[in-house]
Amino acid sequence: MPFVRPEILRPPSEHASYYLPLTSGCSNNSCTFCGYCFTTLGLRDLEEVKQEIDAMSLYVNHGIWVQGHPEIVYAILQDWDGRRVFLQDGDALVYPYPKLLEALQYLNKKFPDIERIASYATPQDILRRTVAELKTLKEQKLGILYMGVESGDDEVLRRVKKNASHDEMVEAGRKVKEAGILLSVTVILGLGGIKGSARHVSETARILTETDPDYAGALTLTLIPETPIYKELERGEFELITPFDSLQELKGMVEQSTFTNCFFSSMHASNYFSIRGSMPKDKDKVLKQLNAILSRKDPRLLRPEYMRGL
């Protein structure tokens, strides 16, 4: 089957990157809360990847538009500053290692001034790679990996079919850091529901402490129609926490986690309230903000539902 270029889904911090697809979909397409559960993994032919890199080079260096490439390629290139590349899609690190290395080498050959290459990565992707392999990718400017942790509670992880345990994710995170690659993780407020909220908070704070990432972002569970967790809600098998309960969870995670040097934020559009700060330096400031809004419980201080999104 021909490779179908995926829609652009990327971390907010990659807004200025060029989006280069190596895969489509996600290899771990079982997570009950995620839109990728509707996808199957697609691997792009390496020669096709190289052809796109060639087309990028011709346009950037000579203003030549190569026929046969989708318009989105040139739309992105018009605003691209040439510094960062994000490898699509949901977990591009699953791309076969020899081909991944060759793709990065070719990209660097054509664009020697690239500063950083980034990718989503499942814990399973990372664990399949040796530290030596990750270090080799780091030498080719793979500078940051984005890993979805979601929760540190093994019960929650099993229920949402993450296919990775608390300890496995800690091992994956440590492997990334040992290779000298920046680690960015995300957690999801509300994923434990009402009944599992307290343990979700404490175990997620524990996994944040144990992985000690460079960046951590909190999202709030946003139900996607037809996903398994959406259907659980419809059947009464899952209960959503309230917006202010999500802020209470955020406070608990900040309060109970310990970082060496981590930029922690809840700037994602799914959240009802945004905090950001360098931990541990800004911990007291962030907790003061959260305590202030939780003491007032004024819905007008929250992001309205119509402005929330994925």
DAFEN-V158043 format. One record per backbone hydrogen bond with DSSP energy under -1.0 kcal/mol. CO is the residue of the C=O (numbers start at 1). NH is the residue of the N-H. If there is no record, write none. Layout:
# DAFEN-V158043
[[CO:NH] [CO:NH]]
This chain:
# DAFEN-V158043
[[11:14] [12:15] [14:17] [18:86] [20:88] [22:44] [24:42] [25:90] [31:34] [32:229] [34:37] [35:38] [36:39] [42:24] [45:49] [46:50] [47:51] [48:52] [49:53] [50:54] [51:55] [52:56] [53:57] [54:58] [55:59] [56:60] [57:61] [58:62] [58:64] [59:63] [66:69] [70:73] [71:75] [72:76] [73:77] [74:78] [76:79] [83:115] [83:116] [84:18] [85:118] [86:20] [88:22] [88:23] [91:94] [92:95] [96:100] [97:101] [98:102] [99:103] [100:104] [101:105] [102:106] [103:107] [104:108] [105:109] [106:110] [107:111] [111:114] [116:85] [117:143] [117:144] [118:87] [119:146] [120:93] [122:126] [123:127] [124:128] [126:129] [130:134] [131:135] [132:136] [133:137] [134:138] [135:139] [137:142] [138:141] [141:117] [141:143] [143:182] [144:119] [145:184] [146:121] [147:186] [149:151] [150:188] [153:157] [154:158] [155:159] [156:160] [157:162] [160:32] [165:169] [166:170] [167:171] [168:172] [169:173] [170:174] [171:175] [172:176] [173:177] [174:178] [175:179] [176:181] [177:180] [182:145] [183:214] [183:215] [184:147] [185:217] [186:149] [186:150] [187:219] [188:191] [189:221] [190:193] [192:196] [194:197] [196:200] [197:201] [198:202] [199:203] [200:204] [201:205] [202:206] [203:207] [204:208] [205:209] [206:210] [207:211] [208:212] [214:263] [215:185] [216:265] [217:187] [219:189] [224:227] [227:231] [228:232] [229:233] [230:234] [231:235] [232:237] [233:236] [239:194] [242:246] [243:247] [244:248] [245:249] [246:250] [247:251] [248:252] [249:253] [250:254] [251:255] [252:256] [253:257] [262:279] [263:216] [264:277] [265:218] [268:271] [272:303] [275:266] [277:264] [278:282] [279:262] [280:283] [282:286] [283:287] [284:288] [285:289] [286:290] [287:291] [288:292] [289:293] [290:294] [291:295] [292:296] [293:297] [298:301] [299:302] [304:307] [305:308]]
